[in-house]
Amino acid sequence: MRLHLVTASVCLALSATAAAENRVLMIGVDGLRPDMMLKANAPVFDALMRTGSFSLTSRNVFTPDQAWNGHSATNWGVMLNGFSPAVTGLTHNGDAEHLINDDVKSESNILSVFGRIKRHNPSLKTGVFNTWGGIGMSRVSILQDCRSTVDFHFSDYQMESSADRDVETVSAAVDALTKKDAGAVFVHLSQCDAAGHGYGYDSTQMNTAVEQIDLLLSRLVRATRTGTARVHNWLILLSADHGGPDGSRGHGDNTNPQTYTVPLLAWGGPFRHGTQFQKQTSLYNIVPTALSWLKVDSDVDHRRRCSVRCSDLWIHIPACCSAFQSGHKSG
């Protein structure tokens, strides 16, 4: 009997291992400056850097040739589809003419990261959990025409407090990760930007907001090790859309380093050991890295239509690993 039990246990373990898939959790922290992240008492941010890979000098859509702007939609568009605003035309908040469109079948469409995932693996469940109306599936939102490729969506704009919205949004994301087998998820959190607009991007209120975000990150990280998520191989990618200048309650000009400099944290998969990326990174890295981890072809056309220098900014695991793998230096 004992032999049979041991054999059964081994078979179950092998079955669980065989069922493991690569999964990705993308987190966008609105308005987060890297220096404010470091100043706060933020043990989860610290742990992700200590045991993953990171850059504290990453950039939003800014490139030396084109600064674009600090609008949230401009930057979240890149994090959600990987293409330059020069290609998509999405260059400001409230732009109803240049939204990502997965719902209409057309070869000319620039798909979201979820649209590309669904073309490759229709069974992988996707989710978007957002606290700002410009991102989700409401009217004039970046992803309003992506309902066919997003399985789970949550947003609650009724709550006056951005901190409360963040809590509810994370709760919905955790539920999808642990109970509904969501495997490609984007979570947007907004209270840092609310603190910046309300009190300044270098304010004590910003410090408090970062610490609250850190607590929510703990819940998201734990969720990847719980319930239906725990058997899978998770990659977590975290960045921001913009910061804001000292003493300012606005995003500022996107030529200002305090506006365009954002953190980039990668944890899981090949990203280990507290290493810093040597090459310049940006929001343009998020989509190709996520797709590569999920074994979705990033294809030549995706690179060709990018208006930035691919050798510098399109760094994803198999093709350009000098920056995201072997090109690390110890932090």
C-alpha positions, 0 to 999 in steps of 0.5 A: 500500500505504501508503495502505491501511495508513493507512486501515486504521489510521484505521478501527481507531482509529475503531472503538476510539473507537466501542466506548468505553463509560463504566465505573466503579470504586468503591473502599472503604477501610475505616476511612480518615480524611481527615487520616491520608490527608494525613499519609501519604506517599501519592502516588497519593491525592495525584495523584487529588486533584490531577487529580480532584475531592475532599472531605476533609469528606465524611460516611458515613451521618451526617446532622444529623437522624440519626447512625445508627452507625459500623458497617461494614455500615450504611455499606457498605450505603449505598455499595452501594445508595444508600438510607438505613438508614431505608429498608433497615433495615440498621443493624448488622453481622451483620443477616441480615434486611435484606440487599440482594436482587437475586436475587428478582424483586420491585418492592419490592426495594431493588436493589444498584447492580449490580442496577440496572445489570443491569436497564439493561445486562445485558451489562455485567460487574460485580465485587465484590472484598472483604476483609471477610466482611460485604460479599461473598456469604458467609452474612449478607453484605450482597450474599449475595442478589446472585449473579445480578447480580455476574459476578465475585466474590473474597474470601479470609478465610483469610489472617490478615493484612489486608494480604495479603488486600488484595494478593490482592483487588486482584490479582483485581480487576486480572485482572477489569478487564484480562482479563475486561472487567469494567465496574462494579467495587467493591473493598473494602480493609481494612488501615486498619481493621485498623490502627485496631482493632489500634493506634489510628486515629491510630497510626503503624501506620495511617500505614503502612497508608495507604501500603500502600493507596496502592501498591494504588491505583496497581495499580487505576488502572493497570488501567483503562488496561491490557488490555480496560479501556484503551479505555473511559472510567473514573470512579473513586469512592473513599470510606470507611465510617468513621474513629475517634477519636484514641487509640481502637481502636474506631469510636467514636460516629458523632456524633464528626466523627473517626468520620463524616468520610470522604474522597470522591475522584472521578477521570475523566469530569467530575471534573478539575483538583484541585477541591474539592466546595463542597457537603456530600457523603457516601456517599449520592453514590456510587450516583447518581453511578455510575449517572449515569456509566453512563447508568442512570436514577436515577429519581424513586422512588430519590430519593423513598425516600431519607430525607435531604435530596436537594437537599444529598446526592443530587448526581449528574452531570446533575441536581445538577451545582452541587456535582459540576461547576460548583460547584467551587472550586480546591483 
